[in-house]
Amino acid sequence: MPSNAEIAKDAIEQFKKVQRYMMVAKEENATKTYAELKTDYLSLKALLNVIGVNLIDIDIIKE
C-alpha cells in the first residue's frame, strides 16, 4: 500500500501534467479537450486540498 507521501507526489505530478495539457488545449482552441481536462483538474485539485497540499505555487490555471 502506498504511503501518504507517495500518494501526494503522484497526485501533484498528475495535477501539473493536466495543467500543461490544459494550457496547450487552450492555445490550440481545443475547447472539448480543455473541458475534459478541466474535469480531471478539478478532481485532482479537490484531492490535493483534502490531503493538505498547498496549491499556491503549483496551481497555474487557478480555475
PyMOL Python script that loads the backbone (N, CA, C, O; Angstrom):
from pymol import cmd

cmd.read_pdbstr("""\
ATOM      1  N   MET A   1       0.844  -1.184   0.000  1.00  0.00           N
ATOM      2  CA  MET A   1       0.000   0.000   0.000  1.00  0.00           C
ATOM      3  C   MET A   1       0.890   1.247   0.000  1.00  0.00           C
ATOM      4  O   MET A   1       1.828   1.351   0.790  1.00  0.00           O
ATOM      5  N   PRO A   2       0.582   2.195  -0.899  1.00  0.00           N
ATOM      6  CA  PRO A   2       1.426   3.400  -0.972  1.00  0.00           C
ATOM      7  C   PRO A   2       1.262   4.283   0.267  1.00  0.00           C
ATOM      8  O   PRO A   2       0.200   4.327   0.888  1.00  0.00           O
ATOM      9  N   SER A   3       2.330   4.973   0.599  1.00  0.00           N
ATOM     10  CA  SER A   3       2.304   5.899   1.730  1.00  0.00           C
ATOM     11  C   SER A   3       1.607   7.195   1.314  1.00  0.00           C
ATOM     12  O   SER A   3       1.380   7.448   0.131  1.00  0.00           O
ATOM     13  N   ASN A   4       1.278   7.998   2.309  1.00  0.00           N
ATOM     14  CA  ASN A   4       0.647   9.298   2.029  1.00  0.00           C
ATOM     15  C   ASN A   4       1.547  10.177   1.171  1.00  0.00           C
ATOM     16  O   ASN A   4       1.068  10.901   0.298  1.00  0.00           O
ATOM     17  N   ALA A   5       2.842  10.113   1.420  1.00  0.00           N
ATOM     18  CA  ALA A   5       3.788  10.910   0.640  1.00  0.00           C
ATOM     19  C   ALA A   5       3.795  10.474  -0.823  1.00  0.00           C
ATOM     20  O   ALA A   5       3.865  11.310  -1.723  1.00  0.00           O
ATOM     21  N   GLU A   6       3.723   9.171  -1.056  1.00  0.00           N
ATOM     22  CA  GLU A   6       3.693   8.660  -2.430  1.00  0.00           C
ATOM     23  C   GLU A   6       2.403   9.057  -3.135  1.00  0.00           C
ATOM     24  O   GLU A   6       2.415   9.408  -4.315  1.00  0.00           O
ATOM     25  N   ILE A   7       1.302   9.001  -2.416  1.00  0.00           N
ATOM     26  CA  ILE A   7       0.015   9.407  -2.990  1.00  0.00           C
ATOM     27  C   ILE A   7       0.039  10.889  -3.337  1.00  0.00           C
ATOM     28  O   ILE A   7      -0.396  11.282  -4.420  1.00  0.00           O
ATOM     29  N   ALA A   8       0.542  11.709  -2.427  1.00  0.00           N
ATOM     30  CA  ALA A   8       0.625  13.152  -2.669  1.00  0.00           C
ATOM     31  C   ALA A   8       1.535  13.453  -3.852  1.00  0.00           C
ATOM     32  O   ALA A   8       1.199  14.275  -4.704  1.00  0.00           O
ATOM     33  N   LYS A   9       2.689  12.787  -3.905  1.00  0.00           N
ATOM     34  CA  LYS A   9       3.636  13.010  -5.004  1.00  0.00           C
ATOM     35  C   LYS A   9       2.992  12.676  -6.345  1.00  0.00           C
ATOM     36  O   LYS A   9       3.103  13.444  -7.301  1.00  0.00           O
ATOM     37  N   ASP A  10       2.322  11.531  -6.414  1.00  0.00           N
ATOM     38  CA  ASP A  10       1.669  11.118  -7.655  1.00  0.00           C
ATOM     39  C   ASP A  10       0.569  12.103  -8.058  1.00  0.00           C
ATOM     40  O   ASP A  10       0.458  12.464  -9.230  1.00  0.00           O
ATOM     41  N   ALA A  11      -0.230  12.530  -7.106  1.00  0.00           N
ATOM     42  CA  ALA A  11      -1.319  13.469  -7.403  1.00  0.00           C
ATOM     43  C   ALA A  11      -0.770  14.819  -7.865  1.00  0.00           C
ATOM     44  O   ALA A  11      -1.325  15.439  -8.772  1.00  0.00           O
ATOM     45  N   ILE A  12       0.300  15.265  -7.253  1.00  0.00           N
ATOM     46  CA  ILE A  12       0.923  16.537  -7.662  1.00  0.00           C
ATOM     47  C   ILE A  12       1.450  16.429  -9.087  1.00  0.00           C
ATOM     48  O   ILE A  12       1.262  17.344  -9.889  1.00  0.00           O
ATOM     49  N   GLU A  13       2.102  15.329  -9.406  1.00  0.00           N
ATOM     50  CA  GLU A  13       2.627  15.135 -10.762  1.00  0.00           C
ATOM     51  C   GLU A  13       1.490  15.109 -11.785  1.00  0.00           C
ATOM     52  O   GLU A  13       1.595  15.716 -12.851  1.00  0.00           O
ATOM     53  N   GLN A  14       0.404  14.405 -11.456  1.00  0.00           N
ATOM     54  CA  GLN A  14      -0.754  14.367 -12.351  1.00  0.00           C
ATOM     55  C   GLN A  14      -1.363  15.754 -12.519  1.00  0.00           C
ATOM     56  O   GLN A  14      -1.733  16.147 -13.625  1.00  0.00           O
ATOM     57  N   PHE A  15      -1.465  16.487 -11.425  1.00  0.00           N
ATOM     58  CA  PHE A  15      -2.033  17.835 -11.445  1.00  0.00           C
ATOM     59  C   PHE A  15      -1.222  18.749 -12.363  1.00  0.00           C
ATOM     60  O   PHE A  15      -1.787  19.477 -13.178  1.00  0.00           O
ATOM     61  N   LYS A  16       0.085  18.708 -12.228  1.00  0.00           N
ATOM     62  CA  LYS A  16       0.941  19.540 -13.064  1.00  0.00           C
ATOM     63  C   LYS A  16       0.831  19.146 -14.540  1.00  0.00           C
ATOM     64  O   LYS A  16       0.825  20.006 -15.420  1.00  0.00           O
ATOM     65  N   LYS A  17       0.744  17.843 -14.797  1.00  0.00           N
ATOM     66  CA  LYS A  17       0.627  17.357 -16.170  1.00  0.00           C
ATOM     67  C   LYS A  17      -0.684  17.811 -16.807  1.00  0.00           C
ATOM     68  O   LYS A  17      -0.698  18.271 -17.948  1.00  0.00           O
ATOM     69  N   VAL A  18      -1.782  17.680 -16.069  1.00  0.00           N
ATOM     70  CA  VAL A  18      -3.088  18.108 -16.584  1.00  0.00           C
ATOM     71  C   VAL A  18      -3.071  19.603 -16.887  1.00  0.00           C
ATOM     72  O   VAL A  18      -3.624  20.036 -17.898  1.00  0.00           O
ATOM     73  N   GLN A  19      -2.446  20.386 -16.028  1.00  0.00           N
ATOM     74  CA  GLN A  19      -2.371  21.834 -16.269  1.00  0.00           C
ATOM     75  C   GLN A  19      -1.600  22.149 -17.551  1.00  0.00           C
ATOM     76  O   GLN A  19      -1.992  23.027 -18.318  1.00  0.00           O
ATOM     77  N   ARG A  20      -0.495  21.422 -17.777  1.00  0.00           N
ATOM     78  CA  ARG A  20       0.272  21.646 -19.015  1.00  0.00           C
ATOM     79  C   ARG A  20      -0.593  21.350 -20.235  1.00  0.00           C
ATOM     80  O   ARG A  20      -0.612  22.123 -21.193  1.00  0.00           O
ATOM     81  N   TYR A  21      -1.313  20.223 -20.196  1.00  0.00           N
ATOM     82  CA  TYR A  21      -2.187  19.869 -21.309  1.00  0.00           C
ATOM     83  C   TYR A  21      -3.322  20.877 -21.477  1.00  0.00           C
ATOM     84  O   TYR A  21      -3.725  21.174 -22.602  1.00  0.00           O
ATOM     85  N   MET A  22      -3.837  21.401 -20.373  1.00  0.00           N
ATOM     86  CA  MET A  22      -4.892  22.416 -20.456  1.00  0.00           C
ATOM     87  C   MET A  22      -4.382  23.673 -21.166  1.00  0.00           C
ATOM     88  O   MET A  22      -5.085  24.266 -21.984  1.00  0.00           O
ATOM     89  N   MET A  23      -3.160  24.065 -20.842  1.00  0.00           N
ATOM     90  CA  MET A  23      -2.590  25.253 -21.480  1.00  0.00           C
ATOM     91  C   MET A  23      -2.425  25.040 -22.980  1.00  0.00           C
ATOM     92  O   MET A  23      -2.705  25.944 -23.767  1.00  0.00           O
ATOM     93  N   VAL A  24      -1.976  23.859 -23.381  1.00  0.00           N
ATOM     94  CA  VAL A  24      -1.825  23.549 -24.806  1.00  0.00           C
ATOM     95  C   VAL A  24      -3.193  23.531 -25.488  1.00  0.00           C
ATOM     96  O   VAL A  24      -3.359  24.084 -26.575  1.00  0.00           O
ATOM     97  N   ALA A  25      -4.159  22.899 -24.850  1.00  0.00           N
ATOM     98  CA  ALA A  25      -5.515  22.830 -25.420  1.00  0.00           C
ATOM     99  C   ALA A  25      -6.098  24.225 -25.595  1.00  0.00           C
ATOM    100  O   ALA A  25      -6.764  24.504 -26.592  1.00  0.00           O
ATOM    101  N   LYS A  26      -5.851  25.094 -24.635  1.00  0.00           N
ATOM    102  CA  LYS A  26      -6.366  26.465 -24.729  1.00  0.00           C
ATOM    103  C   LYS A  26      -5.698  27.212 -25.878  1.00  0.00           C
ATOM    104  O   LYS A  26      -6.362  27.925 -26.630  1.00  0.00           O
ATOM    105  N   GLU A  27      -4.378  27.047 -26.013  1.00  0.00           N
ATOM    106  CA  GLU A  27      -3.647  27.693 -27.104  1.00  0.00           C
ATOM    107  C   GLU A  27      -4.155  27.228 -28.466  1.00  0.00           C
ATOM    108  O   GLU A  27      -4.233  28.014 -29.410  1.00  0.00           O
ATOM    109  N   GLU A  28      -4.498  25.947 -28.558  1.00  0.00           N
ATOM    110  CA  GLU A  28      -4.966  25.378 -29.820  1.00  0.00           C
ATOM    111  C   GLU A  28      -6.478  25.546 -30.013  1.00  0.00           C
ATOM    112  O   GLU A  28      -7.041  25.093 -31.009  1.00  0.00           O
ATOM    113  N   ASN A  29      -7.118  26.197 -29.051  1.00  0.00           N
ATOM    114  CA  ASN A  29      -8.565  26.405 -29.085  1.00  0.00           C
ATOM    115  C   ASN A  29      -9.332  25.081 -29.180  1.00  0.00           C
ATOM    116  O   ASN A  29     -10.337  24.971 -29.882  1.00  0.00           O
ATOM    117  N   ALA A  30      -8.824  24.082 -28.448  1.00  0.00           N
ATOM    118  CA  ALA A  30      -9.457  22.761 -28.400  1.00  0.00           C
ATOM    119  C   ALA A  30     -10.408  22.743 -27.204  1.00  0.00           C
ATOM    120  O   ALA A  30     -10.081  22.221 -26.138  1.00  0.00           O
ATOM    121  N   THR A  31     -11.577  23.317 -27.401  1.00  0.00           N
ATOM    122  CA  THR A  31     -12.489  23.531 -26.282  1.00  0.00           C
ATOM    123  C   THR A  31     -13.002  22.238 -25.653  1.00  0.00           C
ATOM    124  O   THR A  31     -13.162  22.172 -24.434  1.00  0.00           O
ATOM    125  N   LYS A  32     -13.262  21.214 -26.458  1.00  0.00           N
ATOM    126  CA  LYS A  32     -13.736  19.944 -25.895  1.00  0.00           C
ATOM    127  C   LYS A  32     -12.635  19.272 -25.087  1.00  0.00           C
ATOM    128  O   LYS A  32     -12.886  18.745 -24.003  1.00  0.00           O
ATOM    129  N   THR A  33     -11.439  19.290 -25.605  1.00  0.00           N
ATOM    130  CA  THR A  33     -10.309  18.710 -24.881  1.00  0.00           C
ATOM    131  C   THR A  33     -10.074  19.467 -23.576  1.00  0.00           C
ATOM    132  O   THR A  33      -9.851  18.857 -22.530  1.00  0.00           O
ATOM    133  N   TYR A  34     -10.125  20.784 -23.643  1.00  0.00           N
ATOM    134  CA  TYR A  34      -9.943  21.607 -22.458  1.00  0.00           C
ATOM    135  C   TYR A  34     -10.996  21.269 -21.402  1.00  0.00           C
ATOM    136  O   TYR A  34     -10.670  21.143 -20.222  1.00  0.00           O
ATOM    137  N   ALA A  35     -12.238  21.124 -21.811  1.00  0.00           N
ATOM    138  CA  ALA A  35     -13.322  20.811 -20.875  1.00  0.00           C
ATOM    139  C   ALA A  35     -13.096  19.466 -20.193  1.00  0.00           C
ATOM    140  O   ALA A  35     -13.327  19.331 -18.991  1.00  0.00           O
ATOM    141  N   GLU A  36     -12.648  18.473 -20.954  1.00  0.00           N
ATOM    142  CA  GLU A  36     -12.364  17.155 -20.375  1.00  0.00           C
ATOM    143  C   GLU A  36     -11.198  17.235 -19.385  1.00  0.00           C
ATOM    144  O   GLU A  36     -11.249  16.649 -18.304  1.00  0.00           O
ATOM    145  N   LEU A  37     -10.165  17.956 -19.765  1.00  0.00           N
ATOM    146  CA  LEU A  37      -9.022  18.118 -18.869  1.00  0.00           C
ATOM    147  C   LEU A  37      -9.408  18.883 -17.609  1.00  0.00           C
ATOM    148  O   LEU A  37      -8.894  18.605 -16.525  1.00  0.00           O
ATOM    149  N   LYS A  38     -10.312  19.845 -17.754  1.00  0.00           N
ATOM    150  CA  LYS A  38     -10.741  20.633 -16.597  1.00  0.00           C
ATOM    151  C   LYS A  38     -11.423  19.745 -15.560  1.00  0.00           C
ATOM    152  O   LYS A  38     -11.289  19.985 -14.360  1.00  0.00           O
ATOM    153  N   THR A  39     -12.147  18.731 -16.003  1.00  0.00           N
ATOM    154  CA  THR A  39     -12.775  17.790 -15.078  1.00  0.00           C
ATOM    155  C   THR A  39     -11.706  17.086 -14.240  1.00  0.00           C
ATOM    156  O   THR A  39     -11.836  16.974 -13.021  1.00  0.00           O
ATOM    157  N   ASP A  40     -10.657  16.617 -14.900  1.00  0.00           N
ATOM    158  CA  ASP A  40      -9.549  15.983 -14.182  1.00  0.00           C
ATOM    159  C   ASP A  40      -8.848  16.976 -13.264  1.00  0.00           C
ATOM    160  O   ASP A  40      -8.495  16.649 -12.131  1.00  0.00           O
ATOM    161  N   TYR A  41      -8.653  18.184 -13.764  1.00  0.00           N
ATOM    162  CA  TYR A  41      -8.010  19.245 -12.987  1.00  0.00           C
ATOM    163  C   TYR A  41      -8.765  19.509 -11.688  1.00  0.00           C
ATOM    164  O   TYR A  41      -8.157  19.596 -10.621  1.00  0.00           O
ATOM    165  N   LEU A  42     -10.081  19.635 -11.775  1.00  0.00           N
ATOM    166  CA  LEU A  42     -10.883  19.930 -10.590  1.00  0.00           C
ATOM    167  C   LEU A  42     -10.871  18.762  -9.607  1.00  0.00           C
ATOM    168  O   LEU A  42     -10.832  18.974  -8.395  1.00  0.00           O
ATOM    169  N   SER A  43     -10.903  17.540 -10.118  1.00  0.00           N
ATOM    170  CA  SER A  43     -10.849  16.366  -9.239  1.00  0.00           C
ATOM    171  C   SER A  43      -9.511  16.293  -8.508  1.00  0.00           C
ATOM    172  O   SER A  43      -9.466  16.060  -7.300  1.00  0.00           O
ATOM    173  N   LEU A  44      -8.436  16.492  -9.244  1.00  0.00           N
ATOM    174  CA  LEU A  44      -7.114  16.461  -8.621  1.00  0.00           C
ATOM    175  C   LEU A  44      -6.933  17.606  -7.633  1.00  0.00           C
ATOM    176  O   LEU A  44      -6.319  17.435  -6.580  1.00  0.00           O
ATOM    177  N   LYS A  45      -7.466  18.765  -7.973  1.00  0.00           N
ATOM    178  CA  LYS A  45      -7.369  19.921  -7.081  1.00  0.00           C
ATOM    179  C   LYS A  45      -8.104  19.641  -5.772  1.00  0.00           C
ATOM    180  O   LYS A  45      -7.607  19.972  -4.696  1.00  0.00           O
ATOM    181  N   ALA A  46      -9.274  19.037  -5.863  1.00  0.00           N
ATOM    182  CA  ALA A  46     -10.034  18.682  -4.662  1.00  0.00           C
ATOM    183  C   ALA A  46      -9.265  17.669  -3.822  1.00  0.00           C
ATOM    184  O   ALA A  46      -9.175  17.814  -2.603  1.00  0.00           O
ATOM    185  N   LEU A  47      -8.712  16.645  -4.466  1.00  0.00           N
ATOM    186  CA  LEU A  47      -7.934  15.625  -3.747  1.00  0.00           C
ATOM    187  C   LEU A  47      -6.743  16.261  -3.034  1.00  0.00           C
ATOM    188  O   LEU A  47      -6.489  15.978  -1.863  1.00  0.00           O
ATOM    189  N   LEU A  48      -6.027  17.108  -3.736  1.00  0.00           N
ATOM    190  CA  LEU A  48      -4.849  17.737  -3.136  1.00  0.00           C
ATOM    191  C   LEU A  48      -5.235  18.637  -1.966  1.00  0.00           C
ATOM    192  O   LEU A  48      -4.515  18.703  -0.970  1.00  0.00           O
ATOM    193  N   ASN A  49      -6.353  19.320  -2.078  1.00  0.00           N
ATOM    194  CA  ASN A  49      -6.831  20.141  -0.963  1.00  0.00           C
ATOM    195  C   ASN A  49      -7.161  19.274   0.245  1.00  0.00           C
ATOM    196  O   ASN A  49      -6.835  19.631   1.377  1.00  0.00           O
ATOM    197  N   VAL A  50      -7.804  18.140   0.007  1.00  0.00           N
ATOM    198  CA  VAL A  50      -8.190  17.242   1.103  1.00  0.00           C
ATOM    199  C   VAL A  50      -6.972  16.701   1.837  1.00  0.00           C
ATOM    200  O   VAL A  50      -6.986  16.567   3.061  1.00  0.00           O
ATOM    201  N   ILE A  51      -5.913  16.389   1.084  1.00  0.00           N
ATOM    202  CA  ILE A  51      -4.733  15.837   1.750  1.00  0.00           C
ATOM    203  C   ILE A  51      -3.774  16.925   2.239  1.00  0.00           C
ATOM    204  O   ILE A  51      -2.688  16.624   2.737  1.00  0.00           O
ATOM    205  N   GLY A  52      -4.176  18.176   2.097  1.00  0.00           N
ATOM    206  CA  GLY A  52      -3.434  19.275   2.701  1.00  0.00           C
ATOM    207  C   GLY A  52      -2.288  19.837   1.897  1.00  0.00           C
ATOM    208  O   GLY A  52      -1.391  20.464   2.461  1.00  0.00           O
ATOM    209  N   VAL A  53      -2.294  19.629   0.590  1.00  0.00           N
ATOM    210  CA  VAL A  53      -1.229  20.175  -0.252  1.00  0.00           C
ATOM    211  C   VAL A  53      -1.522  21.643  -0.551  1.00  0.00           C
ATOM    212  O   VAL A  53      -2.628  21.993  -0.965  1.00  0.00           O
ATOM    213  N   ASN A  54      -0.527  22.495  -0.337  1.00  0.00           N
ATOM    214  CA  ASN A  54      -0.650  23.919  -0.628  1.00  0.00           C
ATOM    215  C   ASN A  54      -0.508  24.115  -2.138  1.00  0.00           C
ATOM    216  O   ASN A  54       0.545  23.837  -2.712  1.00  0.00           O
ATOM    217  N   LEU A  55      -1.567  24.592  -2.767  1.00  0.00           N
ATOM    218  CA  LEU A  55      -1.587  24.720  -4.222  1.00  0.00           C
ATOM    219  C   LEU A  55      -1.119  26.083  -4.731  1.00  0.00           C
ATOM    220  O   LEU A  55      -1.053  26.293  -5.942  1.00  0.00           O
ATOM    221  N   ILE A  56      -0.804  26.983  -3.856  1.00  0.00           N
ATOM    222  CA  ILE A  56      -0.461  28.348  -4.268  1.00  0.00           C
ATOM    223  C   ILE A  56       0.631  28.374  -5.327  1.00  0.00           C
ATOM    224  O   ILE A  56       0.516  29.101  -6.314  1.00  0.00           O
ATOM    225  N   ASP A  57       1.679  27.599  -5.139  1.00  0.00           N
ATOM    226  CA  ASP A  57       2.810  27.635  -6.071  1.00  0.00           C
ATOM    227  C   ASP A  57       2.641  26.737  -7.291  1.00  0.00           C
ATOM    228  O   ASP A  57       3.281  26.969  -8.317  1.00  0.00           O
ATOM    229  N   ILE A  58       1.785  25.708  -7.197  1.00  0.00           N
ATOM    230  CA  ILE A  58       1.697  24.768  -8.318  1.00  0.00           C
ATOM    231  C   ILE A  58       0.451  24.937  -9.171  1.00  0.00           C
ATOM    232  O   ILE A  58       0.374  24.356 -10.254  1.00  0.00           O
ATOM    233  N   ASP A  59      -0.520  25.705  -8.724  1.00  0.00           N
ATOM    234  CA  ASP A  59      -1.747  25.890  -9.491  1.00  0.00           C
ATOM    235  C   ASP A  59      -1.602  27.091 -10.432  1.00  0.00           C
ATOM    236  O   ASP A  59      -1.833  28.235 -10.039  1.00  0.00           O
ATOM    237  N   ILE A  60      -1.217  26.810 -11.669  1.00  0.00           N
ATOM    238  CA  ILE A  60      -1.003  27.910 -12.619  1.00  0.00           C
ATOM    239  C   ILE A  60      -2.279  28.259 -13.389  1.00  0.00           C
ATOM    240  O   ILE A  60      -2.368  29.344 -13.962  1.00  0.00           O
ATOM    241  N   ILE A  61      -3.258  27.367 -13.412  1.00  0.00           N
ATOM    242  CA  ILE A  61      -4.515  27.630 -14.106  1.00  0.00           C
ATOM    243  C   ILE A  61      -5.434  28.502 -13.254  1.00  0.00           C
ATOM    244  O   ILE A  61      -6.031  29.456 -13.755  1.00  0.00           O
ATOM    245  N   LYS A  62      -5.546  28.182 -11.994  1.00  0.00           N
ATOM    246  CA  LYS A  62      -6.331  28.930 -10.999  1.00  0.00           C
ATOM    247  C   LYS A  62      -7.797  29.077 -11.394  1.00  0.00           C
ATOM    248  O   LYS A  62      -8.343  30.180 -11.403  1.00  0.00           O
ATOM    249  N   GLU A  63      -8.420  27.956 -11.719  1.00  0.00           N
ATOM    250  CA  GLU A  63      -9.868  27.969 -12.027  1.00  0.00           C
ATOM    251  C   GLU A  63     -10.617  27.320 -10.907  1.00  0.00           C
ATOM    252  O   GLU A  63     -11.844  27.225 -10.959  1.00  0.00           O
TER     253      GLU A  63
END
""", "prot")
cmd.dss("prot")
cmd.show_as("cartoon", "prot")
cmd.util.cbc("prot")
cmd.orient("prot")
